[in-house]
Amino acid sequence: AVPTRRFSDVQVGDRANVDEEVEDVNGGSGEKGDEEQGMASTDEGAKRCVRERVYSMRNLRRLPNLNFKRPASTRKVAQPYYKNTRSNWPGFKQRNNYAVRWEGTLSIRRAGTYTFWTFSDDGSKLWIDNAQVVNNDGLHGWRGRSGSKRLNRGARRFKAEMFERGGHHGMEVEYKG
């Protein structure tokens, strides 16, 4: 059996795939907790990075189209992983009324069928090579949804989005294959 992996277990993105507008996030304490909460606190973590864009938005019931929206903040993180909590996420100014987009490159070492999951509160979606693989959208508490996709060996574009309207919030992306 192949274990489920978080995105920090493989190379996700690289400096060449991250626009110059992205701020390097190395302000963490260097403790394990910062890295697990999405903070890139080491040089190794900075090489394995995902671009994270946060958008301030109110009264959401579903994920909005973020393509033409201006983010309130942009940074690099090790992975899209934030514990489900009522508190602010590390580096976030707000805990309600926002949407987030994570983008990077996933390196697939062996061709095959891969299963992807998003666990989120509220809604989330995940795309590989611009094809939606997971739909976990809508207003809901912490829950997971999955989808599978056959992938060839090589670099694959990765995008995940989630939104939070109010209450608890969390996001985790995993895969197996």
C-alpha positions in Angstrom: 0.0 0.0 0.0 1.3 3.4 -0.9 1.0 6.0 1.9 -0.9 9.2 1.5 1.5 12.1 1.1 1.3 15.8 1.7 2.7 18.0 -1.0 5.8 18.9 1.1 7.0 15.2 0.6 7.8 15.9 -3.1 9.3 18.8 -5.0 6.5 21.3 -5.5 7.5 24.2 -7.7 10.8 25.9 -7.9 12.0 29.5 -7.8 11.7 29.7 -11.6 7.9 29.1 -11.4 7.3 31.8 -8.9 6.7 35.4 -10.1 9.0 38.1 -8.8 6.0 39.7 -7.0 6.1 36.9 -4.4 7.6 37.7 -1.1 9.9 35.1 0.5 8.4 33.9 3.7 11.3 33.1 6.1 10.0 35.0 9.1 8.9 31.8 11.0 10.5 30.8 14.2 12.2 27.9 12.5 10.2 25.5 14.6 8.4 22.5 13.0 5.0 24.1 13.7 5.7 27.0 11.3 6.6 24.7 8.4 3.6 22.4 9.0 1.3 25.4 8.9 2.5 26.4 5.4 5.5 28.6 6.3 8.8 28.0 4.4 11.2 28.4 7.3 14.3 26.9 5.7 16.3 27.1 2.5 15.1 23.6 1.6 11.5 24.7 2.3 12.0 27.7 0.1 13.0 25.5 -2.9 9.8 23.4 -2.3 7.3 26.2 -2.6 3.8 27.0 -3.6 2.7 30.5 -4.5 -0.1 31.5 -2.1 -2.5 34.4 -2.9 -5.1 35.6 -0.4 -8.2 37.5 -1.5 -10.5 39.5 0.8 -14.1 38.6 -0.1 -17.4 38.7 1.8 -20.6 36.7 1.7 -19.2 33.7 -0.2 -21.2 30.5 -0.7 -19.0 29.0 -3.4 -15.5 29.5 -4.7 -15.4 32.6 -6.8 -13.5 33.0 -10.1 -10.2 34.5 -8.9 -8.6 34.9 -12.3 -9.2 38.7 -12.5 -9.2 39.5 -8.8 -6.3 41.4 -7.1 -4.9 39.5 -4.1 -4.6 41.3 -0.8 -1.3 39.4 -0.2 1.0 37.0 -1.9 3.8 34.8 -0.5 5.5 31.5 -0.9 4.7 28.6 1.5 5.9 25.0 1.7 2.5 23.5 1.0 -1.3 24.2 1.3 -1.7 22.9 4.8 -3.4 24.8 7.6 -5.0 23.0 10.6 -8.8 23.4 11.0 -9.1 26.1 13.7 -11.0 29.1 14.9 -7.8 31.1 15.2 -5.9 33.0 12.5 -3.6 31.0 10.4 0.1 31.9 10.6 0.7 35.0 8.5 -3.0 35.7 7.9 -4.6 39.0 9.0 -8.1 37.7 8.9 -9.8 34.4 9.8 -13.1 35.0 7.9 -14.2 36.3 4.6 -11.4 35.4 2.2 -10.4 33.0 -0.6 -6.9 31.6 -1.2 -5.2 30.2 -4.4 -2.1 28.0 -4.2 -0.1 27.3 -7.4 3.0 25.3 -8.1 4.5 22.4 -10.0 4.3 18.8 -8.8 7.1 16.5 -10.0 5.7 13.0 -10.9 8.5 10.5 -10.9 6.4 7.5 -12.1 3.5 7.4 -14.5 0.2 6.1 -13.1 -3.1 6.9 -11.6 -3.0 9.3 -8.7 -5.7 10.1 -6.2 -5.9 13.6 -4.8 -7.8 14.9 -1.8 -8.7 18.3 -0.4 -9.9 18.5 3.2 -11.3 21.9 3.9 -13.7 24.2 5.9 -15.3 25.9 3.9 -15.1 25.0 0.2 -12.1 23.9 -2.0 -11.2 22.6 -5.4 -8.0 21.2 -6.9 -6.7 21.2 -10.5 -3.8 19.2 -12.1 -2.6 20.5 -15.5 -5.7 22.9 -15.6 -8.2 20.0 -15.3 -10.3 19.9 -12.2 -9.7 16.8 -10.2 -11.4 17.5 -6.8 -14.6 19.4 -6.1 -15.1 20.1 -2.4 -16.9 23.4 -2.9 -19.7 25.0 -0.9 -20.4 26.1 2.7 -19.5 23.2 5.0 -17.5 22.1 8.1 -14.3 20.1 7.8 -14.7 17.4 5.2 -12.6 15.7 2.5 -13.3 14.9 -1.1 -11.2 13.1 -3.7 -10.6 12.6 -7.4 -8.2 10.6 -9.5 -6.2 11.3 -12.6 -3.8 9.4 -14.8 -0.5 11.3 -14.9 2.6 10.8 -17.1 6.1 11.2 -15.6 7.3 14.8 -15.3 6.3 18.2 -14.1 2.5 18.8 -13.6 0.8 22.1 -12.9 -0.9 22.2 -9.6 -3.6 24.6 -8.4 -5.8 24.5 -5.3 -8.3 27.1 -4.1 -10.4 27.4 -0.9 -12.7 30.0 0.7 -13.8 30.8 4.2 -16.9 32.6 5.1 -17.0 32.3 8.9 -16.3 30.0 11.9 -13.6 27.4 11.8 -11.3 27.3 8.8 -8.7 24.8 7.5 -7.1 23.4 4.3 -5.1 20.3 3.6 -4.1 18.7 0.2 -2.9 15.1 0.0 -2.3 12.6 -2.8 -1.5 8.9 -3.3 -0.2 7.1 -6.3 
